[in-house]
Amino acid sequence: MQHGSPTLPIPVRRALLKLGKDIRAARIRRRIPTAVMADRAFINRMTLYKIERGDPTVSMAAYATVLFVLGLIDRLADIADAKADEVGISLEEERLPKRIHSKSPLLKSENRPRRE
């Protein structure tokens, strides 16, 4: 990985480095040797080494498979969950009309005051 790569924003590089360190720590906590981990993830040991260093040139599929082997794949699936997209939800709410006018006669009759 080129740590000084100007093509990646600094927060992206930091996130990948952290992900790699976290993957390595999880593998070590589970006492999985690198050869076994690479075998289970269908990658070679050099690719595993790159993943654990946060290398951005390794495919997302390889990262995902390693997370699967560690039992952490569910968290990956929730990263961009629409329910947690605060910016997107806020922008969507801004586009909603301020008032909604009903064209349904049924709804209009329910809102009229009753004459008795």
N, C-alpha and C positions, 0 to 999 in steps of 0.2 A: 504494500500500500504506500502510496506517495503521501506522506503526512502533510507536505506543503502544497498539495494539489489545489490550485486556484479554482478548479471547476466545481468543487463542493463547498457549500456554505459551512462556516465553522460549526454551527449547531448540528448540522448533519454529521460532520466528522466526529464530533463529541458523542453524539447518540450512537453511532456505529462502534466507536471505541468502547463505550459503556456496555453496549449489547455484547460485544465480544468478550469483555472481562466477565460479565455476568454469566454468559454461557460456559466459559472456562470454570468459573467458581462452582456452578451447578454440576458440571461434569465431575469435578474433584470431590464435591460433597457426596456425590453418589458413588464415588470410588470406581468410576468407569475409566479404564485405561484408554489412551488415545487410539490405539489400534482397534480396540473393541468398538469404541464410539464411531470411528470412521467406517468400520464394517457395517454397523447397524444403520448408519445414515447413507450407506451406498456412495460414499465419497472416499478419496484417498486422504492419507494423514496430512499431506501438504495443504489440502483444501480446509481440513479441520483447523490446522494451524492458522491459516489466513482468517477463518471465521472468528477464532478466538482472539485475533488481533484487530477485528473490526474492519477487515479489508472490503472496500466498496466494490471491488471487481468480482467478488463471489456472487453467484446468482441468489436471488431471493428464495428460490426453491431449495437450495442447499441450506441456507439459514433456517428455513421453515422445517426441513426434515430433521435437522439437529434439534430444534425446539420440540418437535414431535417425539424424538427419542428420549428427550429429557422430561416429557410429560407436560410441556409448557405451551403446546400449540394453541390451546383455547384462548390464551391471552393475545396471541398474534391475530386471531380472527376478530378480536374486538377493537383493534387499534383505531380503525377509522369508522367505527359504529356510528350510524347517523344519530342515534339517541344521545351520544356524547359530543356531538358536533355543535358546541355552543355558538360559534360564529355563524355557521350555516343556519341554525335554528333562529338566531337573532335576525339575520338578513331575510329569512323567509317570513318572519312575523312582521317586518317592516313593509313587506309587499302586500300583506293582507288588507282588504278594505277596512276603513274605520267603522262603517256601518253596513250591515247587510240588509237589503230590502227583499222581502219575500214576495214572490209572484204567485205563490200558491193560494188559491181562494180558501182552502181549508185553514191555513195558518192565519190569513187575514181575518176570517170570521172569529177565530179564537181570541184575537187581540182586540176586537171591537168591544166597547162597553155594551152590556146587555140592557135592552129596553124592556121594562116590565110594566 
